[in-house]
Amino acid sequence: MTPADHITTAFGALRANKLRSILTTLGVIIGVASVIVMAAVGSGAQKRVEDLIKSIGTNLLNISPGSSRLGGRHSGANTALPFSDADVAALLGGIPEATGVTGLVGTNATAVNGNANWVTSISGVQESFPDIQDWPIVEGRFFAAAEVHARAKVAVLGASVARQLFGGASPVGQQIRINKVPFRVIGVFLERGQTPFGHDRDDLIAVPITTARSRLVGRGVTVPNEVQRILFKIDDGADLTDVQNRVTALLRARRHLAPGAEDNFSVRNYAEIIQARTATQRTLGWLLGATAAVSLIVGGIGIMNIMLVSVTERTREIGLRIAVGARPRDIMIQFLMESVALCLMGGVIGLMIGLVGAAFAAMIADWPIIIGSGIVFVALMSSVVVGVIFGYVPARRAARLNPIEALRHE
């Protein structure tokens, strides 16, 4: 028999039992679909993490007060002694690798333009903020050091705020009110969209830190020139861990912490956060991969079981084929082809279901669908391998049947 004859015979046998064939392939369908979804979810998530790295940068430290301690009990984060402008200056002058440092004070407030109003995040920052965040101004300009020193009432809008307050019109040169305080809009940030954590980075207004402290934040002054948070950017080629340790040592000295005492501030490395998130996604990928492998094995066992039943049901047919000249090798190839055809059919169906599932997952998670041709090939080849491995025993059993006993079988 030619290979074409074997294929025709195999598919003819499967068509004779359509429902059983489809039910038999369920395990393979689930396994292949899991592989496709796993690859799409993993690749899409990795792409989003790479975008996050580009937008935030791995050479940025986020420094904030820790929790205060009173009577043996810890309060919440950011309740310890805040920082000051002097701490910002000390970091900029004391760490040679520093390329930019800015203090930050923030609050939520209502911004108003005519009849339009929008509750947004107000960030009081210094003039170095756009360079530290690698955040270009697409319209107008950012405020200068002189405006920070003079407590100027100027503002730079995020793209989302600009849309909400001005629609499609240019906001530069217009006046808005923030908590009833008039501000002149001098610039608009480049639109950056949402983070993978669902936060809209464009929903903010940047104002001079001195103006925010005197006109908007409205909290009791704990230290002169209070700073709620510090953003610290270093050279790309610097050793981030070494710099982080020296920043910690400098701040411990400035905050007069005794040796061995617990830090009352935190220095967070964005690269570590991103690496932890990547590790979590890798773990989920392995779990999905294990699910796919188990599904393929279960599907293979089901196919072996059905093929063994098929050999028993078709014993007389096998005897007739041998009697008219079919060789044991032909019988073995025929049943192997049936097993492979079952798995390949399940693989194709699983591939289509996996593509739909991947598209749905990408839509829910709001990340791109990335499915390489390599993973499609691996998924389909896995189903073929399962067909060969689990179809071998039934095919071997069929090939070894005694033709005389097979013809006598009822």
C-alpha positions as CSV (number, residue, x, y, z in Angstrom):
1,M,0.0,0.0,0.0
2,T,1.2,3.5,-0.8
3,P,1.3,6.3,1.8
4,A,-1.8,7.9,0.1
5,D,-3.7,4.6,0.6
6,H,-2.8,4.5,4.3
7,I,-4.0,8.1,4.8
8,T,-7.2,7.4,2.9
9,T,-7.9,4.2,4.9
10,A,-7.1,6.0,8.2
11,F,-9.5,8.9,7.6
12,G,-12.2,6.5,6.3
13,A,-12.1,4.6,9.6
14,L,-12.3,7.9,11.5
15,R,-15.3,9.1,9.5
16,A,-17.1,5.8,10.2
17,N,-17.1,6.8,14.0
18,K,-17.3,10.6,13.9
19,L,-18.6,11.2,17.4
20,R,-16.2,8.8,19.0
21,S,-13.3,10.3,17.1
22,I,-14.1,13.8,18.3
23,L,-14.6,12.8,21.9
24,T,-11.4,10.9,21.8
25,T,-9.4,14.0,20.8
26,L,-10.7,16.2,23.6
27,G,-7.6,15.7,25.7
28,V,-5.4,16.7,22.7
29,I,-7.6,19.7,22.0
30,I,-7.3,21.0,25.5
31,G,-3.6,20.4,25.6
32,V,-2.9,22.2,22.3
33,A,-5.2,25.1,23.2
34,S,-3.4,25.5,26.5
35,V,-0.1,25.6,24.7
36,I,-1.3,28.4,22.4
37,V,-2.9,30.4,25.2
38,M,0.2,30.0,27.4
39,A,2.5,31.2,24.6
40,A,0.2,34.2,23.8
41,V,-0.2,35.2,27.4
42,G,3.5,34.8,28.2
43,S,4.6,36.7,25.1
44,G,2.1,39.5,25.5
45,A,2.9,40.0,29.2
46,Q,6.6,40.0,28.4
47,K,6.0,42.7,25.7
48,R,4.1,44.8,28.2
49,V,6.9,44.4,30.8
50,E,9.4,45.5,28.2
51,D,7.3,48.5,27.5
52,L,7.1,49.3,31.2
53,I,10.9,49.1,31.5
54,K,11.3,51.5,28.6
55,S,8.7,53.9,30.1
56,I,10.0,53.8,33.7
57,G,13.6,52.9,33.3
58,T,15.6,50.5,35.4
59,N,18.0,53.3,36.5
60,L,15.4,55.1,38.7
61,L,15.1,54.9,42.5
62,N,11.9,55.8,44.3
63,I,12.6,57.0,47.8
64,S,9.8,57.5,50.3
65,P,9.4,57.7,54.1
66,G,8.7,54.4,55.8
67,S,6.4,53.7,58.8
68,S,6.6,55.5,62.1
69,R,6.8,53.7,65.4
70,L,5.0,54.8,68.5
71,G,4.6,52.8,71.7
72,G,6.0,49.6,70.0
73,R,3.5,49.8,67.2
74,H,4.1,50.7,63.5
75,S,1.9,53.1,61.7
76,G,1.3,52.9,57.9
77,A,3.7,53.6,55.2
78,N,4.8,57.2,54.6
79,T,4.1,58.2,58.2
80,A,7.7,58.5,59.2
81,L,9.6,61.8,59.2
82,P,9.3,63.2,55.7
83,F,12.2,64.4,53.5
84,S,13.2,67.9,52.7
85,D,14.7,70.0,49.9
86,A,18.0,69.7,51.9
87,D,17.9,65.9,51.5
88,V,17.3,66.2,47.7
89,A,20.3,68.6,47.4
90,A,22.4,66.2,49.5
91,L,21.6,63.3,47.2
92,L,22.4,65.3,44.1
93,G,25.7,66.4,45.5
94,G,26.7,63.3,47.4
95,I,26.2,60.6,44.8
96,P,28.4,61.2,41.8
97,E,26.4,58.8,39.6
98,A,23.3,61.0,40.0
99,T,22.0,62.5,36.7
100,G,18.9,64.0,38.2
101,V,17.0,64.2,41.5
102,T,13.6,65.8,42.2
103,G,11.5,66.0,45.3
104,L,7.7,65.5,45.0
105,V,4.7,66.4,47.0
106,G,1.3,65.3,45.8
107,T,-2.4,65.5,46.4
108,N,-5.7,65.0,44.6
109,A,-7.6,68.2,43.6
110,T,-10.3,69.4,41.2
111,A,-9.1,71.3,38.1
112,V,-11.6,73.6,36.5
113,N,-11.8,75.3,33.1
114,G,-15.0,77.1,32.5
115,N,-17.8,74.5,32.9
116,A,-15.4,71.6,32.6
117,N,-13.9,70.1,35.8
118,W,-11.8,67.1,36.5
119,V,-10.5,65.5,39.7
120,T,-6.9,64.6,39.1
121,S,-3.5,64.0,40.7
122,I,-1.4,67.1,41.4
123,S,2.4,66.5,41.5
124,G,4.5,69.3,42.9
125,V,7.9,68.7,41.4
126,Q,11.2,70.4,40.5
127,E,12.4,71.5,37.0
128,S,14.3,68.2,36.5
129,F,11.1,66.1,36.5
130,P,10.7,65.6,32.7
131,D,14.3,64.5,32.3
132,I,14.2,62.1,35.2
133,Q,11.0,60.5,33.9
134,D,12.1,60.7,30.3
135,W,8.8,62.4,29.6
136,P,8.9,64.9,26.7
137,I,6.7,68.0,26.4
138,V,4.8,67.9,23.1
139,E,3.3,71.4,23.4
140,G,4.6,74.4,25.2
141,R,7.4,73.9,27.8
142,F,8.1,72.8,31.3
143,F,8.7,75.3,34.1
144,A,12.2,76.5,34.9
145,A,14.2,76.7,38.1
146,A,13.4,80.4,38.5
147,E,9.7,79.7,38.4
148,V,10.1,77.0,41.1
149,H,12.0,79.5,43.3
150,A,9.4,82.2,42.7
151,R,6.5,79.9,43.5
152,A,5.0,80.6,40.1
153,K,1.4,79.5,39.5
154,V,2.1,77.6,36.3
155,A,1.0,74.1,35.3
156,V,1.9,71.4,32.8
157,L,-1.0,69.0,32.0
158,G,-1.1,65.3,31.3
159,A,-2.8,64.4,28.0
160,S,-5.9,62.9,29.8
161,V,-6.4,66.1,31.8
162,A,-5.9,68.3,28.7
163,R,-8.7,66.3,26.9
164,Q,-11.1,66.5,29.8
165,L,-10.7,70.2,30.4
166,F,-10.1,71.5,26.8
167,G,-11.3,68.8,24.4
168,G,-9.4,69.3,21.2
169,A,-8.3,72.9,21.8
170,S,-4.8,73.8,22.8
171,P,-4.6,74.5,26.6
172,V,-1.2,76.3,26.4
173,G,-1.6,79.9,27.5
174,Q,-5.0,79.3,29.0
175,Q,-5.9,79.6,32.7
176,I,-7.3,76.9,34.9
177,R,-8.2,76.8,38.6
178,I,-6.9,74.1,40.9
179,N,-8.8,74.1,44.2
180,K,-9.9,77.7,43.3
181,V,-6.3,78.8,42.8
182,P,-5.6,80.2,39.3
183,F,-2.8,78.6,37.3
184,R,-1.5,79.4,33.8
185,V,-1.0,76.3,31.6
186,I,2.4,76.4,29.9
187,G,2.8,72.9,28.5
188,V,1.3,69.4,27.8
189,F,3.1,66.1,28.4
190,L,3.5,63.4,25.7
191,E,0.7,60.9,26.0
192,R,2.0,57.6,27.6
193,G,-1.2,55.6,28.3
194,Q,-1.8,53.2,31.1
195,T,0.7,51.1,33.0
196,P,0.3,47.3,33.1
197,F,-1.2,47.9,36.6
198,G,-4.1,49.9,35.2
199,H,-3.0,53.4,36.3
200,D,-3.4,56.2,33.8
201,R,-0.1,58.0,33.7
202,D,-1.5,60.9,31.8
203,D,-4.0,61.8,34.5
204,L,-1.9,64.4,36.3
205,I,-1.0,68.0,36.5
206,A,2.6,69.0,37.3
207,V,3.2,72.3,39.2
208,P,6.3,73.8,40.9
209,I,6.9,72.0,44.2
210,T,7.1,75.3,46.1
211,T,3.7,76.4,44.8
212,A,2.1,73.0,45.6
213,R,3.5,73.2,49.2
214,S,2.2,76.8,49.8
215,R,-1.1,76.7,47.9
216,L,-2.4,73.2,47.3
217,V,-1.2,70.5,49.7
218,G,-2.7,72.0,52.8
219,R,-1.0,69.9,55.4
220,G,0.9,70.7,58.6
221,V,4.6,71.3,58.0
222,T,6.7,68.6,59.8
223,V,10.0,69.7,58.4
224,P,11.0,72.9,56.5
225,N,10.5,72.6,52.7
226,E,8.9,69.2,53.1
227,V,9.2,66.5,50.4
228,Q,6.9,63.5,50.4
229,R,8.9,61.4,47.9
230,I,12.2,61.6,46.0
231,L,12.8,60.4,42.5
232,F,16.5,59.7,41.9
233,K,18.0,58.9,38.4
234,I,21.5,57.5,37.9
235,D,23.8,56.9,35.0
236,D,22.8,53.9,32.8
237,G,26.2,52.3,33.3
238,A,26.3,52.6,37.1
239,D,25.9,49.7,39.5
240,L,22.4,50.1,40.7
241,T,22.8,48.0,43.8
242,D,25.9,49.8,44.9
243,V,24.3,53.2,44.3
244,Q,21.2,52.1,46.2
245,N,23.3,51.0,49.2
246,R,25.2,54.4,49.2
247,V,21.9,56.3,49.0
248,T,20.6,54.3,51.9
249,A,23.7,55.0,54.0
250,L,23.6,58.8,53.2
251,L,19.9,59.0,54.2
252,R,20.5,57.0,57.4
253,A,23.2,59.5,58.4
254,R,21.0,62.5,57.6
255,R,18.1,61.0,59.6
256,H,20.5,60.2,62.5
257,L,19.7,56.5,62.7
258,A,21.8,54.5,65.1
259,P,23.8,51.5,63.7
260,G,21.5,48.5,63.6
261,A,18.3,50.6,63.8
262,E,15.6,49.9,61.3
263,D,15.3,52.2,58.3
264,N,12.4,54.7,58.6
265,F,12.4,55.1,54.8
266,S,12.4,52.9,51.7
267,V,14.6,53.0,48.6
268,R,12.8,51.0,45.9
269,N,14.5,49.9,42.7
270,Y,12.0,49.7,39.8
271,A,14.2,47.0,38.2
272,E,13.6,44.7,41.2
273,I,9.8,45.2,41.0
274,I,9.8,44.5,37.3
275,Q,12.0,41.3,37.8
276,A,9.6,40.1,40.5
277,R,6.6,40.6,38.1
278,T,8.5,38.8,35.3
279,A,9.2,35.9,37.7
280,T,5.6,35.6,38.6
281,Q,4.6,35.6,34.9
282,R,7.2,32.9,34.3
283,T,5.8,30.8,37.1
284,L,2.3,31.1,35.7
285,G,3.7,30.1,32.3
286,W,5.2,26.9,33.7
287,L,1.9,26.1,35.4
288,L,0.0,26.5,32.1
289,G,2.7,24.4,30.4
290,A,2.3,21.7,33.0
291,T,-1.5,21.8,32.4
292,A,-1.0,21.5,28.7
293,A,1.4,18.5,29.1
294,V,-1.0,16.7,31.4
295,S,-3.9,17.3,29.0
296,L,-1.8,15.9,26.1
297,I,-0.8,12.8,28.2
298,V,-4.4,12.2,29.2
299,G,-5.5,12.7,25.6
300,G,-2.9,10.2,24.5
301,I,-4.0,7.6,27.0
302,G,-7.6,8.1,25.8
303,I,-6.5,7.6,22.2
304,M,-4.5,4.4,23.1
305,N,-7.6,3.1,24.9
306,I,-9.9,3.7,21.9
307,M,-7.4,2.3,19.4
308,L,-7.1,-0.9,21.5
309,V,-10.9,-1.1,21.4
310,S,-10.8,-0.5,17.7
311,V,-8.3,-3.3,17.1
312,T,-10.6,-5.7,19.0
313,E,-13.7,-4.5,17.1
314,R,-11.9,-4.8,13.7
315,T,-10.1,-8.1,14.3
316,R,-11.9,-9.9,11.5
317,E,-11.2,-6.9,9.1
318,I,-7.5,-7.2,10.0
319,G,-7.6,-10.9,9.2
320,L,-9.2,-10.2,5.8
321,R,-6.5,-7.6,5.0
322,I,-3.7,-10.0,5.9
323,A,-5.4,-12.8,3.9
324,V,-5.5,-10.7,0.7
325,G,-1.9,-9.8,0.9
326,A,-1.4,-7.0,3.5
327,R,1.8,-7.3,5.4
328,P,2.1,-6.8,9.2
329,R,3.9,-3.6,8.4
330,D,1.0,-2.3,6.4
331,I,-1.4,-3.1,9.3
332,M,0.8,-1.3,11.8
333,I,1.2,1.8,9.6
334,Q,-2.6,1.9,9.1
335,F,-3.3,2.0,12.8
336,L,-0.5,4.4,13.5
337,M,-1.9,6.7,10.8
338,E,-5.3,6.5,12.4
339,S,-3.8,7.5,15.8
340,V,-1.8,10.3,14.3
341,A,-4.8,11.5,12.3
342,L,-6.9,11.6,15.5
343,C,-4.2,13.6,17.3
344,L,-3.6,15.9,14.4
345,M,-7.3,16.6,14.1
346,G,-7.4,17.4,17.8
347,G,-4.3,19.6,17.3
348,V,-5.9,21.7,14.6
349,I,-9.1,22.1,16.6
350,G,-7.1,23.0,19.7
351,L,-5.1,25.5,17.7
352,M,-8.2,27.3,16.6
353,I,-9.7,27.3,20.1
354,G,-6.3,28.5,21.5
355,L,-6.2,31.4,19.0
356,V,-9.7,32.5,20.1
357,G,-8.8,32.1,23.8
358,A,-5.6,34.1,23.3
359,A,-7.5,36.9,21.6
360,F,-10.0,37.0,24.5
361,A,-7.2,36.9,27.1
362,A,-5.4,39.8,25.3
363,M,-8.6,41.8,25.2
364,I,-9.3,41.3,28.9
365,A,-5.7,42.1,29.9
366,D,-5.2,44.9,27.3
367,W,-2.0,43.6,25.9
368,P,-0.9,42.5,22.4
369,I,-1.4,39.0,20.9
370,I,2.0,37.6,20.1
371,I,2.0,34.0,18.7
372,G,5.1,33.0,16.8
373,S,5.0,30.4,14.0
374,G,7.4,28.3,16.1
375,I,4.9,27.7,18.9
376,V,2.2,26.8,16.4
377,F,4.6,24.2,14.9
378,V,5.6,22.9,18.3
379,A,1.9,22.5,19.3
380,L,1.0,20.6,16.2
381,M,4.1,18.5,16.3
382,S,3.4,17.6,19.9
383,S,0.0,16.3,18.9
384,V,1.6,14.2,16.2
385,V,4.2,12.8,18.6
386,V,1.5,11.9,21.1
387,G,-0.3,10.1,18.3
388,V,2.8,8.1,17.4
389,I,3.7,7.2,21.0
390,F,0.3,6.2,22.2
391,G,-0.7,4.6,18.9
392,Y,2.3,2.3,18.8
393,V,1.0,-0.3,21.2
394,P,-2.4,-0.8,19.5
395,A,-0.8,-0.8,16.1
396,R,1.8,-3.4,17.2
397,R,-1.0,-5.5,18.6
398,A,-2.9,-5.3,15.4
399,A,0.1,-6.2,13.3
400,R,0.8,-9.3,15.4
401,L,-2.7,-10.8,15.0
402,N,-2.7,-14.4,13.7
403,P,-4.7,-14.1,10.4
404,I,-6.4,-17.5,10.9
405,E,-7.6,-16.7,14.4
406,A,-8.6,-13.2,13.2
407,L,-10.8,-14.6,10.5
408,R,-12.5,-16.9,13.0
409,H,-13.2,-13.9,15.4
410,E,-16.8,-13.0,15.8
